[in-house]
Amino acid sequence: MKRIHIHLHSSDLATARDFYTRLLGAEPTRVKDDYLQWRLDDPAINLAITQGSEPGVGHLGLDLQDSASLLQIRDRVGQTPTQRAEAGVACCYRRSDKVWYADPDGISWETFHSFGHAAQLAPLEASCCG
């Protein structure tokens, strides 16, 4: 299964949690002091929200079920000047392999396959959370 991934930044996680819980009809599947996530089958979505000073969309993406799907998309898209690959990166309390792209208008897209847990949101120098 593929899920659309949306990563938002919020100025107030408590208010965001209340709104998205009502909108999606479900409590978040992961809650941390600085992070919320809804990983749902109906709708097939992976919505992540982090506390941020600039509210808005961090990035969009595809949450993939296996590494073969990640490679298929990479092969389908082909090499682009904006492509960036990451292997085994710790981000959003998960460990993942990722390939990042920017669309022709500069919108950031993350394709990823997660395979384990991580103890932190992201290292301070990382930009994995958009």
DARANOR-V186984 format. One record per backbone hydrogen bond with DSSP energy under -0.5 kcal/mol. NH is the residue of the N-H (numbers start at 1). CO is the residue of the C=O. Records with the same first field share a line. If there is no record, write none. Layout:
NH=CO / CO
This chain:
3=63
4=44
5=61
6=46
7=59
8=6 / 48
9=56
10=50
16=12
17=13
18=14
19=15
20=16
21=17
22=18
23=19
24=20
25=21
26=21
29=37
30=37
32=35
35=32
36=49
37=30
38=47
39=37
40=38 / 45
42=43
45=40 / 43
46=4
47=38
48=6 / 46
49=36
50=8
51=34
52=10
55=53
56=9
58=7
59=7
60=108
61=5
62=110
63=3
64=62 / 112
70=66
71=67
72=68
73=69
74=70
75=71
76=72
77=73
78=74
83=80
84=100
86=98
89=96
91=89 / 94
92=121
93=120
94=91
95=116
96=89
97=113
98=86
99=111
100=84
101=109
103=107
106=103
109=101
110=60
111=99
112=62
113=97
115=95
116=95
118=93
123=90
126=123
130=127
